[in-house]
Amino acid sequence: MYYPFMLYNEKIDHRPVFDNLTGDPFVADLSPNSPLLEGLDVRDQKGFQKVLDEKMGTTYSWGFAPYLENRDTLLGDCPQMVVDQRFIHLGLDVIVGLGTPLHAPLNATVTASGYESGEGNYGGYVLLQHAGDRFETFYSFYGHLCKTRLPAVGQTFAAGEPFAKIGDFHENGNWFYHTHIQVITQMGLDRGYLSMGYCATADLAEMNDLCPSPIALFKR
């Protein structure tokens, strides 16, 4: 069985990436003309964090920004995106506090772990491989992490075990506090999507085979 349908198999241990998320999530609209981005220098992520904190207040303790959202305004000054017009978001951004631990959603082996420097990039990142006799092997990717708390390649984690933490501006690619969760198939990994969190509009038709929705993997 292949992702995401294998997640409905009750014999597969599927756990939350974040413990104890309570209440409704805040939905952060990062698409063009979003009120959240109005009048803001999009590279001023400390300023954007203040906007998020004010909007979330005491009502929301966590939030998310959507999969397949168009972010050409947010990424318009990132040359690595502009060259190929890659503005369609391939992850689910889960907004939680600085230093919040991430937990393996399934039994996992660390396939890649490192640091991507540069404005607008991933900063600390981890790629987990999920393999089992009940489903086809696939991968889950996590970006914008604390670079001093990354696991070693080859390290294994049982579902529910912590493996990394949310990073600060200086180590997460200068982004607001969150992690980018992306599901990558073996075909997607072979096509280079470990290093691509966005695609062009022309690529959307094949994304279900390369980077399917991570929403099913994420659970509370």
Secondary structure, 3 states (H helix, E strand, C coil): CCCCHHHHCCCCCCCCCCCCCCCCCEECCCCCCCCCCCCCCCCCHHHHHHHHHHHHCCCCCCEEECCCCECHHHHCCCHHHHCCCCCEECCEEEECCCCCEEECCCCEEEEEEEEECCCCCCEEEEEEEEEECCEEEEEEEEEEECCCCCCCCCCEECCCCEEEEECCCCCCCCCCCCEEEEEEEHHHHHCCHHHCCEECHHHHHHHHHHCCCCCCCCCC
